[in-house]
Amino acid sequence: MKRYIQNKISRIVPLVAVAALFVSCSEDFLEPDPLSFYEPEATFTTETGLQAVLASADKQLRNNYIHYNNAGNSVPIGTEYVFSDMSKYGKTDNTSTISDFANTMVPTMSYKTSTNDDFYFGFYWTEAYTGIKHANTVLTYIDKVTSLTEEVKRKYIGQAYFHRAYRYLNLVYQFGDIPLITKILEVPKQSYYSTKKEAIIEMITADMEKAVEWVPEQSKLPYLGVVNKGACRQLLIKCYLASGRFKDAENQADLLINSSGYSLMQGSFGTFDTGGNPATWTITRNVIWDLHRPENKVIAANREAILVMPNGGVQSFLPFASMRIFGPNWNSGTVTTPDGKQAANRFASNNANYQANYDYARALGRGIATISASYYSQHPMWVVNGVEDKQDLRHNSTVGNWVNMENLKYSDKTSAYYGQNFRLKNGTTLLSKDTLREWFDFPLYKIYLHDVVNETNPNANDFQGASTGSKAHWYLYRLAETYLLRAEARFYQGNVGGAAQDVNVIRARAGASQMYGTVTIGDICAERGRELYLEEWRNVELKRISHCLALSGQADEWGQTYSKTNWDKQSGTDNAGGSYWYQRIVHYTLYNKYPSGIVVPNGTKFYTMDKRNNYWPIPNSAITANIKGKLSQNYGYDGYDPNVKVWDKWQDAVADESQL
């Protein structure tokens, strides 16, 4: 069995004292620092030093999904979904956060690097540049390690290219034009200028072409969780798409699908997890359930996993309260029976009122809906050929993968409705006072994680998801996404029939009843949502697709085309114009639809999104720290100036790096 990357770290780090700089878990390590990345004492002259930095970069990938905070009420990936068609902020009793993004998102806003219920804009910025620093450390110092063969040297360079390209590709679709940093400097630099996103994409595409040649296949690497050739190829596909090189993207996808040793899992495999309580919620074993069990993500039998992010063991485990964050607040006292009793209670197993067949806390988790599902992601997204496909294993409550609120039953024995299914209304009376938070359907197979700490405690009634000592291994890349990337590449070239074939491969594996004869870009985005929930960076991917649509000239599902010159340079909250990302916001979410706000038990919530929010504003702290230069602020935000110098060519930005 392959060892995990954290085992590699534990073996390497003690050998290199300076590597402690890169693996520190202190809050200081996460604080933003000037763009200089000044490391005057950094010297890496041994192979183990390079390995330690790369191991830290590998390990850091999971932070973008499961960053630790004490309360466990939110995680970074949730921010990506709030800025998409699939989710919204749902913890309506929290007064310190924002959902009125059109009116409150400004460069001087709070850009926290570690949050509780709030959002992770600053975290994404800092975490990305930390990963870039890791990569640049390897690239800057590798020539000082004279013992390396050319083959080994190229392997490390290719892996560093992956880490740098992965961060930059995400950054340019979150923040637009940004500073390009490619080396570790010997003295501080505070005179950076932004580089156009297209130039950065050009650079990282060239880097990834080398990485695909130089990085070995997973079978030739000693650990899972380290960058392999398949992961490099997947990232190169995305870079080609972002560059408008659609045929090149298709060719790379062909190689990954047909010639790299990967294959979609078609049947049950690995360990069968029966769920939290089969007496309450029965799981009928199926390939989709098995595919997303953490222990099955890291086994050799899983031929679909391209790159996983191992996350298990007491030394390096980050808790992931997935059921708490992404599950509905079904236990709220405002969800009632038709005769006014609380709909469902949660009791410890040693409580006299405990009922094994109504143990929803253990089976479904004690959700608080920090991030709640959009209506689109619950129903319209699953409609194909006019049919909401509930046979699809990813949307199937019969096998236990998907939970409809109506599947729950009233558990108060004193209610006349005891044992009946939940209902949203009783005549004209709404039985849930806050449907934003308390009433939505969800994919249990994605968010269910054993909460082993509470499971060993008979007094526990608060099951949140994976906890210390449990496992929450996560996918970074799977072959299923490769098919959908190839579908995109084919669509942009006008081959909608070929695109439909790729989408149908994924649907057939899921046992769907409905197949496509032809597809729109909206169908491909919908399939990404069905297949890759909480795996893809939904906000980033929709903005990348927006860019690709503009480059290709192809129309979206509403017949609208986009200009390369202004798809991301518009503002306003009306329904017309904006990017494709914005049009999905307009068509599929509640943003901008309730100008007077939405009344919830704790007040009124405003949900707005502006066309300018296509990019998040460049953090004011980064701009003010760069005292000898000037970073470009994004269109529509205070400080935007179209006349500010921006590097059009990445080569010019690199040449300027050493100019102090």
Secondary structure by P-SEA (a helix, b strand, c coil): ccccaaaaaaacccccccccccccccccccccccccccccccccccaaaaaaaaaaaaaacccccccccccccccaaaaaaaacccccccccccccccccccccccccccccccccccccaaaaaaaaaaaaaaaaaaaacccccccccaaaaaaaaaaaaaaaaaaaaaaaaaccbbbbbcccccccccccccccaaaaaaaaaaaaaaaaacccccccccccccccaaaaaaaaaaaaaaacaaaaaaaaaaaaacccccccccccccccccccccccccccccaaaaaacccccccccccccccccccccccbbbbbcccccccccccccccccccccccbbbbcccccccccccccccccccccccbbbccccccccccccccccccccccccccccccccccccccccccccccccccccccccccccccccccccccccccccccccccccccccccccccccccbbbbcccaaaaaaaaaaaaaaacaaaaaaaaaaaaaaaaccccccccccaaaaaaaaaaccccccaaaaaaaaaaaaaaaacccccccbbbbccccccccccccccccaaaaaaacccccccccccccccccbbbbbbccccccccccaaaaaacccbbbbbccccccccccccccccaaaaaaacccc
